[in-house]
Amino acid sequence: MPFSVRVSNYQNNTTLNICDAKLLGKKIVQDELTMNISESYYGEKFVEKEEAKSLLKTSSIINMVGEETISLSVELGIGNENGIKIISGIPFLIVFKM
């Protein structure tokens, strides 16, 4: 299953926005919270699992959405299940590596 990613660099930090590709373009709404999984934020390119792993390992700040994406990050020891938030059944996690 492909992942959709956008990578940016700022002040020696690599930021990775990554989501399950099937979620790209969707809007998630729960109560007063709305989250757009937009192409402009997550959609620079599609990558397969091995490249996604590499990006997750080497990025300083990671903003991730989706079951496949977050399962992969937890499997790699990046992030913690306690930090995962669920928005309309979709998991969301932000990780800052120090």
C-alpha positions in Angstrom: 0.0 0.0 0.0 1.5 3.4 -0.9 1.9 6.3 1.4 1.6 9.9 0.4 4.3 12.2 1.7 5.6 15.8 1.7 9.1 16.5 3.1 10.5 19.9 4.0 13.6 21.1 5.6 13.9 24.1 7.9 16.8 25.1 10.3 18.4 21.6 10.1 15.2 19.8 10.8 13.4 17.6 8.4 9.6 17.6 8.6 7.7 14.7 7.2 3.9 14.9 6.6 2.8 11.3 5.8 -0.6 9.6 5.4 -2.1 6.5 4.0 -2.5 7.3 0.3 -6.2 6.3 0.3 -6.9 9.2 2.7 -5.4 11.9 0.5 -8.1 14.5 -0.3 -10.5 13.4 2.4 -12.0 15.6 5.1 -12.4 14.2 8.6 -15.0 15.8 10.8 -15.7 15.1 14.5 -17.8 17.4 16.5 -16.3 20.9 16.0 -13.0 19.5 14.7 -12.4 19.4 10.9 -9.2 18.0 9.5 -8.4 18.2 5.7 -5.9 15.6 4.5 -5.0 17.9 1.6 -2.8 17.3 -1.3 -1.0 20.5 -0.6 0.0 19.3 2.9 0.5 15.5 2.3 0.7 15.0 -1.4 4.1 15.8 -2.8 4.7 12.2 -3.9 3.7 8.6 -3.3 6.2 6.2 -1.8 6.2 2.5 -1.0 6.8 0.9 2.5 10.6 0.8 2.4 11.0 4.5 1.5 8.3 5.4 4.0 10.4 3.6 6.7 13.5 5.5 5.7 11.7 8.8 5.8 10.2 8.0 9.2 13.6 7.1 10.7 15.4 10.2 9.4 12.8 12.9 10.0 12.9 15.2 13.0 9.2 16.2 13.0 6.5 13.8 11.7 2.9 14.6 11.2 1.1 11.3 10.3 -2.5 10.2 9.6 -3.9 6.7 8.9 -3.8 3.2 10.3 -1.1 1.9 7.9 1.2 4.9 8.5 0.9 4.9 12.3 1.2 1.1 12.5 4.5 1.4 10.6 5.8 4.2 12.8 4.9 2.3 16.0 6.5 -0.9 14.6 9.7 1.2 14.0 9.6 2.5 17.6 8.8 6.0 16.4 6.0 7.5 18.5 4.0 5.9 21.2 0.5 4.4 21.1 -0.4 6.7 24.0 0.1 9.7 21.8 -2.3 8.6 19.1 -5.5 10.5 18.8 -8.6 9.2 16.9 -10.6 11.6 14.8 -13.7 10.0 13.3 -12.1 6.6 13.5 -8.9 7.8 11.8 -5.6 7.7 13.9 -3.5 10.9 14.0 -0.1 11.3 15.6 2.6 14.0 15.7 6.2 13.1 16.8 9.0 15.5 17.6 12.4 13.8 17.9 14.9 15.5 20.2 
